[in-house]
Amino acid sequence: MPGLGGAEFARRYRERVARPAPLVLLTAANDAAAAAEAIGAERFVRKPFEVVDLVRTLREVVRA
């Protein structure tokens, strides 16, 4: 993300929003679970991804 990384976005978002929505990390990190935990994301989807996998993950987060 040019100019603002995901971790910084997550930090600022949580600081500024009273009731933040759950975050889903899209990542190519080798340890995706650790990357998601580091920013407080509820879930993650590894890049490259299929749209069906992203939609499935988002539905799971919304249901929780």
C-alpha positions in Angstrom: 0.0 0.0 0.0 1.8 3.1 -1.1 2.4 5.6 1.6 0.7 3.7 4.4 1.3 0.1 5.4 -1.3 -2.3 6.7 0.0 -2.3 10.2 0.0 1.5 10.4 -3.5 1.7 8.8 -4.8 -0.8 11.4 -3.3 1.2 14.3 -4.7 4.5 13.0 -8.1 3.0 12.2 -8.5 1.6 15.7 -7.4 4.9 17.3 -9.9 6.9 15.4 -13.0 4.7 15.2 -15.1 4.2 18.3 -16.4 0.8 17.2 -14.0 -0.5 14.5 -15.1 -3.3 12.1 -13.1 -6.5 12.2 -10.0 -6.5 10.0 -9.1 -9.1 7.5 -5.5 -9.0 6.4 -4.6 -9.8 2.7 -1.0 -10.8 2.8 1.9 -12.6 1.1 3.9 -12.9 4.3 5.5 -16.3 5.0 3.9 -16.4 8.4 0.5 -15.0 7.6 -1.0 -15.9 11.0 1.8 -14.0 12.8 1.3 -11.0 10.5 -2.4 -11.0 11.2 -1.9 -11.3 15.0 0.7 -8.5 14.9 -1.9 -6.0 13.6 -4.9 -7.4 15.4 -6.6 -8.7 12.4 -9.4 -11.2 13.0 -8.6 -13.3 10.0 -6.2 -13.4 7.0 -6.2 -14.4 3.4 -3.0 -15.4 1.7 -2.0 -13.7 -1.6 -2.5 -14.7 -4.3 -6.1 -15.6 -3.5 -9.2 -16.6 -5.2 -12.2 -14.3 -4.8 -14.3 -17.2 -3.5 -11.8 -17.6 -0.6 -11.9 -13.9 0.2 -15.8 -13.9 0.2 -15.9 -17.1 2.3 -13.5 -15.5 4.9 -15.5 -12.2 5.0 -18.8 -14.2 5.5 -17.2 -16.1 8.4 -16.1 -12.8 10.0 -19.5 -11.2 9.6 -21.2 -14.2 11.2 -18.9 -14.2 14.2 
